[in-house]
């Protein structure tokens, strides 16, 4: 599905985030307000996305629960929409896996993998579809081709030879978008997620045309923290550029301060630390021959994929902290009493922040899509406010981390600048399917001496599951933001 389109699914998600943010700001009887919310969001007159208002409200109930950071309700027990909300009515709460969830009432049980004959079949005399079928699954019925689904092995040969393009390949959009092969079916034919394979990139969520896959949010708890008087500091990923209308970085920072943030810094300052460290790591470990190759560490889903499916590559994953974690630690060294909020495009950062193996120092993760809901709730339009502050912390190289190829490019530039004469072999891939291919080659010894950057989302971070902007436009805005940096590269200590 084309990214950046303002579809009904996007509008519904934004409406829910706004409504949940309003609950956090205004509710005096949270349970009652949650129970009433589906009726307010979906009236009898306005219902249009589903075949009836009752199913639509049921979907809203589950969306509201996930936006509150709660789990879905069981299908076989009578549980109210507000059940268990006491655990979410707090100002500090980590994400609890699973992050990505299929809303059963919203799933359309799309065909997993099926070839069907459409009404465009002309019933031609040549019938090449029949001739190429290795299973003899195609016959002529009433002058049209017919596929016996029990015999079909989904090879696609009939599809490729039909002169009228009358044979259609039906696939689940969520499964097509999942390069990890984590989308399976439940007993009712609905989509389900194999937790042993999912790396929480969120691409299934953004490609489902029914909006049947959603992730949990911390917007309610974040607003509670902001209202409590706590010192809350935001770190913004570089891909925020362009995500909020035409707002400049200064307007964006001012808008966040109007929400109650104590300060706003660039996550790219952590990327500056990271690209210098990984440049040194490459020179000392890979160029010397101690390691066969180096895998970048900034994309959590890329790292999860490597550890899950290619355990032999674990020693080659950079040990450097991700920009999100490095920046959070810088913030907490200066403000040990502060709560840190990562604002970015990424769904899997939510789980990275809550993992226990490496202390993240990140208390909240909010996507651009979720933040837009908070701005809506407060009536703030970042592109229209008068800027009162600036963000000029990071280099152009570090800001480039937001686009595919930007990480390896920054590291390569640092190597060329500070380790002249070192030959750098760069590989960068985007999308989990391509990530799996290059990890297969690396594990087989075909990428020796390479610095390999992997990005789970096609396009890089600016194409993450929590973004608001079409990818080409986001890439242009990020390049403009890069050009505004005071320095092109970080300085070597």
C-alpha positions in Angstrom: 0.0 0.0 0.0 1.3 3.4 -0.9 2.9 5.1 2.1 1.9 8.7 2.9 -1.7 8.4 1.7 -4.2 9.8 4.2 -6.4 6.7 4.2 -9.3 6.0 6.5 -7.0 3.7 8.5 -4.6 6.5 9.1 -7.4 8.9 10.0 -8.9 6.4 12.4 -5.6 5.8 14.2 -5.1 9.6 14.5 -8.6 10.0 15.8 -8.0 7.3 18.5 -4.6 8.8 19.5 -6.2 12.2 19.9 -9.1 10.8 21.9 -6.8 8.9 24.3 -4.7 12.0 24.7 -7.8 14.0 25.6 -8.6 11.3 28.2 -5.2 11.8 29.8 -5.7 15.6 29.9 -9.4 15.8 30.8 -11.0 12.6 32.1 -12.4 12.7 35.7 -14.0 9.3 35.4 -11.6 7.2 33.3 -13.5 3.9 33.2 -16.8 5.6 32.2 -15.1 7.8 29.6 -13.4 4.7 28.0 -16.7 2.9 27.8 -18.4 5.9 26.1 -15.5 6.6 23.7 -16.4 4.1 21.0 -19.9 5.6 20.8 -18.5 9.1 20.5 -15.9 8.2 17.9 -18.4 6.1 15.8 -21.9 7.4 15.7 -24.8 5.7 13.9 -24.8 8.4 11.3 -21.1 8.4 10.6 -20.2 4.7 10.5 -18.9 3.8 7.0 -15.7 1.7 7.2 -17.4 -1.6 8.1 -20.7 -3.4 7.2 -22.3 -2.2 10.5 -21.7 0.2 13.3 -21.5 -2.6 15.9 -18.4 -4.2 14.4 -16.8 -0.8 13.9 -17.2 0.1 17.6 -15.8 -3.3 18.5 -12.7 -2.4 16.5 -12.5 1.0 18.2 -12.6 -0.7 21.6 -9.5 -2.7 20.8 -7.7 0.3 19.3 -8.4 2.3 22.4 -7.0 -0.4 24.7 -3.8 -0.7 22.7 -3.5 3.1 22.6 -3.7 3.0 26.4 -0.9 0.5 26.5 -3.3 -2.4 27.4 -3.6 -5.8 25.9 -6.5 -7.0 23.7 -9.5 -8.6 25.3 -10.1 -12.3 25.0 -12.6 -13.4 22.4 -14.2 -16.1 24.5 -15.0 -14.0 27.7 -17.1 -11.0 28.5 -14.5 -8.3 29.3 -15.3 -4.6 29.2 -13.2 -2.1 27.2 -12.0 -0.5 30.4 -11.1 -3.7 32.2 -7.6 -3.5 33.8 -7.2 0.2 33.0 -5.9 0.8 36.6 -2.5 -0.6 35.5 -2.3 2.0 32.7 -3.5 4.9 34.7 0.0 5.8 35.7 2.8 8.2 34.7 5.4 5.5 34.1 4.9 2.2 32.3 7.1 0.1 30.0 5.8 -1.7 26.9 4.8 -5.2 27.6 5.3 -7.6 24.7 3.8 -8.6 22.3 4.0 -5.1 20.8 2.4 -5.8 17.4 -1.1 -7.4 17.7 -3.8 -8.5 15.3 -7.2 -7.1 16.2 -9.4 -10.2 15.4 -12.6 -8.2 14.8 -10.8 -6.1 12.2 -9.0 -8.9 10.3 -10.6 -9.7 6.9 -9.0 -13.2 6.7 -7.4 -12.3 3.4 -6.2 -15.2 1.2 -2.7 -16.3 2.1 -1.6 -17.3 -1.4 -4.1 -18.0 -4.1 -4.4 -17.7 -7.9 -8.0 -17.0 -9.1 -9.5 -16.4 -12.5 -11.2 -13.0 -12.8 -14.1 -11.9 -15.0 -11.5 -10.7 -17.5 -11.0 -14.3 -18.8 -11.9 -14.4 -22.5 -12.1 -18.1 -22.8 -9.5 -18.2 -25.5 -9.0 -21.3 -27.7 -5.3 -21.5 -27.0 -5.8 -21.6 -23.2 -2.1 -21.4 -22.4 -2.9 -21.4 -18.7 -4.1 -25.0 -19.0 -1.0 -26.0 -21.0 1.5 -24.7 -18.5 -0.1 -26.0 -15.3 2.1 -28.8 -13.9 -0.8 -30.1 -11.7 -3.6 -30.1 -14.3 -5.5 -27.8 -11.9 -7.0 -25.7 -14.7 -10.0 -26.7 -16.7 -12.6 -24.9 -18.9 -16.0 -24.4 -17.3 -18.8 -22.5 -19.0 -16.3 -21.2 -21.5 -14.0 -19.8 -18.9 -10.8 -21.0 -17.2 -11.3 -22.5 -13.7 -8.6 -23.3 -11.1 -9.1 -26.2 -8.8 -7.7 -24.8 -5.5 -7.2 -28.3 -4.1 -4.7 -29.1 -6.9 -3.1 -25.8 -7.3 0.5 -25.5 -6.0 0.7 -21.7 -6.4 3.5 -21.8 -8.9 2.1 -18.8 -10.8 2.8 -20.2 -14.3 -0.8 -19.6 -15.4 -0.6 -16.0 -14.2 2.6 -15.4 -16.2 1.2 -16.7 -19.5 -2.3 -15.3 -19.6 -2.6 -12.9 -22.5 -5.4 -10.9 -20.9 -3.9 -10.7 -17.4 -7.1 -12.4 -16.2 -5.5 -14.6 -13.5 -4.9 -12.7 -10.3 -2.5 -13.6 -7.5 -4.1 -12.9 -4.1 -1.8 -12.4 -1.2 -2.1 -11.0 2.3 -0.7 -7.5 2.2 0.6 -7.9 5.8 2.4 -11.2 4.8 3.9 -9.6 1.7 5.3 -6.7 3.8 6.8 -9.0 6.4 10.3 -10.0 5.3 10.7 -12.2 8.4 7.9 -14.6 7.4 6.2 -13.9 10.8 2.6 -13.7 9.5 0.6 -17.0 9.9 -3.1 -17.9 10.1 -5.2 -18.7 13.1 -7.8 -21.5 13.2 -10.4 -19.1 11.6 -8.1 -18.1 8.7 -7.3 -14.7 10.1 -3.9 -13.3 10.2 -1.8 -14.1 13.3 1.8 -13.3 14.2 4.4 -15.9 14.9 6.2 -14.5 17.9 9.3 -16.6 17.3 9.9 -14.9 14.0 8.5 -11.3 14.5 11.1 -8.6 14.9 8.5 -5.8 15.6 9.4 -3.6 12.6 5.7 -2.7 12.1 5.6 -3.0 8.3 2.7 -5.5 8.6 0.8 -2.8 10.5 1.2 0.0 7.9 0.4 -2.3 4.9 -2.8 -3.8 6.3 -5.7 -2.1 4.3 -8.1 -3.0 7.1 -6.0 -1.5 9.9 -6.2 -4.9 11.6 -2.7 -4.8 13.0 -1.8 -2.2 15.7 0.8 -1.6 18.3 0.7 -0.4 21.9 1.3 3.2 22.8 2.5 5.2 25.8 0.8 8.5 25.0 -1.5 8.3 28.0 1.3 7.6 30.5 3.5 10.3 28.9 0.9 12.9 29.3 0.3 11.9 32.9 4.1 12.4 33.4 4.1 15.8 31.7 1.1 16.9 33.9 2.7 15.5 37.1 5.4 18.1 37.2 8.2 15.7 36.4 11.2 16.9 34.4 10.6 15.3 31.0 13.2 15.7 28.3 12.6 14.6 24.6 15.2 13.3 22.2 14.0 13.6 18.6 15.2 11.3 15.8 16.5 13.2 12.7 13.7 11.9 10.6 11.2 14.2 12.4 12.0 16.7 9.6 8.9 17.3 7.6 6.7 15.0 9.7 4.7 17.8 11.1 3.6 19.9 8.2 6.1 22.6 7.2 7.4 23.0 10.8 11.1 23.9 11.1 13.2 22.2 13.7 12.9 25.3 15.8 9.1 25.3 15.6 9.1 21.6 16.4 11.2 22.1 19.5 9.0 25.1 20.6 5.8 23.0 20.1 7.2 20.2 22.3 8.0 22.8 25.0 4.4 24.0 24.8 3.3 20.5 25.6 5.4 20.7 28.8 8.8 19.2 27.9 11.7 20.6 29.9 14.0 20.4 26.9 14.4 18.8 23.5 17.7 17.5 22.1 18.7 15.7 18.9 19.1 11.9 19.0 21.7 12.5 16.3 24.2 13.6 19.0 24.2 9.9 19.9 24.7 9.0 16.3 27.8 11.3 16.2 29.3 9.2 19.0 28.2 6.0 17.3 29.6 6.7 13.8 33.0 7.6 15.3 33.0 4.5 17.5 32.0 2.2 14.6 34.6 3.8 12.3 37.3 2.9 14.9 35.7 -0.5 15.3 35.9 -1.2 11.6 39.5 -0.1 11.3 40.7 -2.1 14.4 38.6 -5.2 14.0 37.6 -5.7 10.3 40.4 -4.0 8.4 42.9 -5.9 10.6 41.2 -9.2 9.8 40.1 -10.0 13.4 36.4 -9.9 12.4 35.1 -11.0 8.9 32.6 -8.1 8.7 30.8 -5.5 10.8 27.1 -5.1 11.2 25.7 -1.7 12.3 23.7 -1.6 15.5 21.2 1.3 15.2 18.2 -0.6 13.8 16.7 -2.9 16.5 14.7 -5.0 14.1 17.9 -5.6 12.0 19.7 -6.7 15.1 16.8 -8.9 16.2 16.8 -10.5 12.8 20.5 -11.2 12.8 20.4 -12.7 16.4 17.2 -14.7 15.6 18.0 -16.2 12.2 21.8 -15.8 11.9 23.3 -16.5 15.3 26.7 -17.1 13.8 26.9 -13.4 13.0 26.3 -12.1 16.5 30.0 -11.4 17.2 30.1 -9.2 14.2 27.3 -6.9 15.4 28.7 -3.6 16.6 28.7 -3.3 20.4 28.2 0.4 20.2 25.1 1.9 21.8 22.3 2.9 19.5 21.8 6.6 19.0 18.6 6.5 21.1 20.4 4.9 24.1 23.6 6.9 23.8 21.6 10.2 23.8 19.5 9.1 26.7 22.6 8.4 28.8 24.0 11.8 27.9 20.7 13.4 29.0 20.6 11.5 32.3 24.2 12.3 33.1 23.2 15.9 33.0 19.7 15.5 34.4 19.6 12.4 36.6 16.1 13.2 37.8 14.6 13.5 34.3 12.4 11.1 32.4 13.6 10.6 28.8 11.2 10.4 25.8 12.4 9.1 22.4 10.4 10.6 19.6 10.9 8.8 16.4 9.5 6.8 13.5 10.1 3.3 14.8 7.9 0.7 16.4 10.7 -1.6 17.4 12.4 1.1 19.4 9.5 0.6 21.9 10.8 -2.8 22.7 14.5 -1.7 22.6 13.7 0.8 25.3 12.1 -1.8 27.6 14.7 -4.6 27.2 16.6 -5.5 30.4 19.8 -6.9 28.9 21.1 -3.4 28.1 19.8 -0.5 30.2 18.3 2.0 27.8 17.7 5.0 30.1 14.7 5.7 27.9 11.4 5.9 29.8 9.0 6.5 26.9 9.0 5.9 23.1 6.5 7.9 21.1 6.1 7.8 17.3 5.5 10.8 15.1 2.0 9.5 14.4 1.3 9.3 18.1 2.7 12.7 18.8 0.5 14.2 16.1 -2.5 12.9 18.1 -1.2 14.7 21.2 -0.7 17.9 19.3 -4.3 17.5 18.0 -5.6 17.1 21.5 -4.0 20.3 22.6 -4.8 22.2 19.4 -1.1 22.8 18.6 -0.1 23.2 15.0 3.8 23.2 15.0 4.1 24.8 11.6 2.0 27.8 12.7 3.6 28.7 16.0 6.4 31.3 16.6 9.7 29.5 17.1 11.4 30.4 20.4 14.3 27.9 20.4 16.7 26.1 18.0 18.2 22.7 17.6 21.8 22.8 16.5 23.5 19.9 18.3 24.4 17.3 15.7 26.4 17.0 12.5 25.1 16.5 9.0 26.5 13.0 8.9 24.6 12.0 12.1 21.4 13.5 10.9 21.7 11.3 7.8 21.1 8.3 9.9 17.4 8.8 9.2 17.6 7.5 5.6 18.8 4.2 4.3 22.5 4.3 3.6 23.0 7.2 5.9 24.6 5.1 8.7 27.2 3.5 6.6 27.8 6.7 4.7 28.5 8.6 8.0 30.9 5.8 9.2 32.7 5.7 5.8 33.2 9.5 5.9 34.7 9.3 9.4 37.0 6.5 8.3 38.2 8.5 5.3 38.7 11.6 7.4 40.4 10.1 10.4 41.9 6.9 9.1 43.2 7.9 5.7 44.4 5.1 3.4 41.9 2.6 4.9 39.9 0.8 2.2 36.2 0.6 3.2 33.8 -1.9 1.6 30.2 -0.7 2.1 27.0 -2.6 1.8 23.6 -1.3 2.8 20.3 -3.0 2.5 16.7 -2.1 3.4 13.7 -4.2 4.0 13.8 -7.5 6.0 13.8 -9.7 2.9 17.0 -8.0 1.6 18.5 -8.0 5.1 18.0 -11.8 5.3 19.7 -12.2 1.9 22.8 -10.2 2.8 23.1 -11.9 6.2 22.9 -15.3 4.4 25.8 -14.2 2.1 27.8 -12.8 5.0 27.4 -16.0 7.0 28.6 -17.9 4.0 31.7 -15.9 3.9 30.8 -13.8 0.8 31.0 -10.4 2.5 34.4 -10.4 4.1 35.8 -7.0 5.0 32.4 -5.3 4.6 30.7 -2.7 6.7 27.1 -3.8 6.4 24.2 -1.5 7.3 20.8 -3.1 7.6 17.5 -1.2 7.8 14.3 -3.2 8.5 12.1 -0.6 6.8 12.4 0.0 3.0 13.8 3.6 2.9 15.3 3.5 6.3 14.0 5.2 9.5 12.0 7.9 7.5 9.9 5.0 6.3 9.2 3.6 9.8 5.8 2.4 10.9 5.1 5.5 13.0 5.7 8.2 10.3 3.2 10.7 8.8 4.9 11.6 5.5 5.3 10.0 2.1 8.8 8.5 1.8 10.1 10.6 -1.1 8.9 13.8 0.6 10.4 12.7 3.9 13.8 12.0 2.2 13.8 15.5 0.7 13.1 17.1 4.1 15.7 15.1 5.8 18.3 16.1 3.2 17.4 19.8 3.9 17.7 19.3 7.6 21.1 17.7 7.1 22.3 20.7 5.1 21.4 23.0 8.0 23.9 21.4 10.3 26.8 23.5 11.5 29.4 20.8 10.9 29.6 17.9 8.4 31.4 15.4 10.7 32.0 14.9 14.4 35.5 15.7 15.6 37.8 12.9 16.8 38.7 12.9 20.4 
